[in-house]
């Protein structure tokens, strides 16, 4: 599935159901993160994980394209952080595909972005 098709499918469905761009972004992250989480469970076929990783990479490609465009309205520091996360995601995904690492950190990154989209601060460790 192409990045454009993924975006249209995920954003299109969510836009009809919800409406606000921030909530739509949250829904897309939630769907892809859920697939990553399920696919990385023990006993799941590697092909399922590879597909979920591919979808996650497509999402992060869309994000980095957006945050590096001149018209992006996010603060410059946040744009830089998201671009760095995209670069890390791409690099770590390659390690997962070579079976040198697992997908847990990718799931954590997506979950942290989801918290940000919901306006939640990370919980303090006690």
Buried (B, 14 or more C-beta within 10 A) or exposed (E): EEBEEBBEEBBEBBBEEEEEEEBBBBBBBBBBBEBBBEBBEEEEEEEBBBBBBBBBBBBBBBBBEEBEEEEBEEEEEEBEBBBEBBEBBBEBBEEBBEEEBEBEBBBEBBBBBBBBBEEEEEEEEE
